């Protein structure tokens, strides 16, 4: 019964929400993630799924549905990166994992967008944590033995309740260097970079010699045709290349490679990023990091520290937060950001690292990531400070539509809220 | 940290001397072997931990979570000779105490992590030091986690910065019987014995469900099913009961004649049957927990706690009635089939049913923030209308884990006479912005955020690239 009701509720929202409705959030303490900065008490007008106005002296249009935030904090919807939302239901149930493959011929060509399930039971849990958009990234499914360097292509999704999640497929390419990359190139870093350069050279050659490749008059190339095709936008600098890398010296190698091949890279991981912060800033290379990775989990993260985000930000690097788990625990990214604040990151920068920074890093900054006129209305109203575990999202808009505020774990909780009823819980539906 | 190094050096020297003395005194030929009765020396790896030097200390003007569920404003906390001496509002500070202005700050018992793998799965996570799971047989009750603990794991220092003063370190969950756990005081030490919690009962790690059946089933060995798991537990308890009976009969006969064969595995299981070793049972699903309870009744032992216990909320009434603690998370769910029904309100629902809820880590990153995990668990409870105070929720990481470790009479609260394992926080520790400002173990200042000389570092980190602070 509950599920049925929810379905109707969602359908109603979808049919009427985005079209002509106008809403206004009033008495809001707004962190805009835009030039307007923090607005102590303001109004946001939402019309046709977009932000029509934001500020202190904004008139509420006649007939608008008013949501009184009562002084509560309002932020842009949070933007998850390094996420597996929609492609992993249960990690240890392999059939439910669509974020990795172990094919010997498809690496760069692996396109995660085809496997995304908008009805995933994990998405509503992340959404209740304030996440409205995500970069869903492939990982390696080969146990480190396959000698193919790329994991595949990431996609941008919306967490809006409904039938269509993918906003932009092929949003970025994923590569790992360092220890993991070495494992895919014979076991040592020296061969990873060499193999990578050879692959990139092949892609460039392939792009201008398709005909001779197709008629078989060329030497054999290491990568399959789909992989070569997929990498063309990367060597043209049109597709972001996410480079998973941790050690300071490996980050330097990644920067060198990007310079040499004119690659548009994003550093992911970057536990030792603070040691090369100035170099990252000078190269205008953004970073995705986990704010709570502070242990020397391997020899390539010996300098991991809670200060990493604060130091990179202070050096002028664009920092986005990526949660280590990426799916079931994606909702914790806001607490992790709070921990970065506790270790020196200015508050507004932490909100930016959860919102506008990932949006701009992945070419989505014109659409979402801040509360400013013209952007899609992905907005969250909070019961308190969003970086605190004791606060909750109370109202969530995605593209101007109010989202259902429940999830499968919430329904289970309700089912077992009281025990020892006359009939087993199976009858509570 | 000079005094720590001195202390370790001195205690090492003392134990060396006594060992030499024993050898020299043994002029007569020794008997052929050690006494085989497990009860004669049930503690062959004794703790050498001694509290670090301390001075009488008073926190003045603090907000206190006592660990018993109370909150006291404008409180004074007095510590002396390693013990909590008094806690109350506006108590005068006696002469000779180091007074610490704690106005605007919080004082709590040290956090106890009831499920840790520090030292047995240390940093860096390379195979050479990965010693947490003796996954070679479904019953390895003979192994002791303490023999895998690497005291140089930097995580000990990291979790201390998060206010953790004690923890139970367990073997992994590959086996039906994973081996003995060890409880440690979170003090820097060159040896495992130097951090071993004196006189703490051992635990026995047991595991339900997916892990044992996957690990052995995939090798073509039993168990490969949940029913295989249960048959494995029952067969082992039968054998242990016979073993215990044989030894009891031998002792009743004056320990004369040929002693029954000694078996390290059965020593541990018999210790459980005698109530000396506490069962710490990894178990996710409600239906499996109910079966484990029946097994415990069949063989007459008590389950101290179910660990992880994602579905505890489905049988919170039964668990409360049986007096079994539930050590769980707020945020972890859905990573395996048996955790698909995990909910954030699990601990709060267990608490509301009158049970013993514990927030544990199972993870060196989460262990640095158990206070925040408790806050997330509390938030989930409040969201469904459970009226639980901050101070009550703080029991989930202090007195309740102390209870499930069998240590509540000695630590876990700020009641007078208890070990002065105490944390001074910069703010309400349920806030993400609160940092442990200083950490005391047995009344001694072990960590001070503002004093570089009181910020221990493991040997592995000694050449750490400069500049990182924590």
Interface residues (C-beta under 8 A of the other chain):
Chain A: X89 X90 X91 X92 X93 X121 X122 X248 X272 X274 X275 X292 X293 X294 X295 X296 X297 X298 X299 X301 X302 X303 X304 X305 X306 X307 X324 X325 X327 X328 X329 X331 X332 X335 X338 X339 X341 X342 X343 X387 X388 X389 X390 X391 X392 X409 X410 X412 X413 X414 X416 X417 X419 X420 X425
Chain B: X123 X124 X125 X126 X154 X155 X158 X210 X313 X314 X315 X316 X317 X330 X331 X332 X333 X334 X335 X336 X337 X340 X341 X342 X343 X344 X345 X349 X353 X364 X365 X368 X369 X372 X373 X375 X376 X378 X379 X380 X382 X383 X384 X430 X431 X432 X433 X434 X435 X460 X461 X464 X465 X467 X468 X469 X470
